[in-house]
Amino acid sequence: MGKLFSRLFRLSGYEVYSLSEQDWDRPNELLANAAVVMISVPIHATL
């Protein structure tokens, strides 16, 4: 779902940044100017 939302928001003209497992050590840097934050997690990762 995250890829779908990213694509839809980009097509609508929004700037989209994705935070992946490799970025967990720098969320403040990536989210500092965020107006909206959406969280999408693969269901298999929640078990």
N, C-alpha and C positions, 0 to 999 in steps of 0.2 A: 504494500500500500504506500510505503514511503516514496518509492520511485514514481508511482502514479501521481501522488500529490506534488512531488517536485516538478514533474513534467507539466502538470496543469498550471501550477503557479508560475513557472517560467514562461509558458505560453501566454499567460495573462499579463506578463510584464513585470513580475516581481523578481527581486533578487533572492535566490535560494542557496542556502549553505547546508551541507549535511555533516552531521557529527557521527563518525563511525567509531568502532572499537579502538582504532589506532589514535583517535583524538581525545580519548577520555582524560588525558593529562592536561588538556588545555581548553576546557569548556568556556571559561571566562573570556578568553581571547576570541573564540568563535561566536559567542552569544552576546558580546558586550553591547552591540547596537541593535539587537533584535527587538522588533516591535511585537512579533508573534512567534511563539515557539510551539511546534507540533511534535509529538512523540509518536513514532511508529516502530513497533518491535515485532519481529517475526514470532509467531506463536510458539515455534519450537524452542525459542530462546527463553521463554517464560516458564518453562516446566522445571 
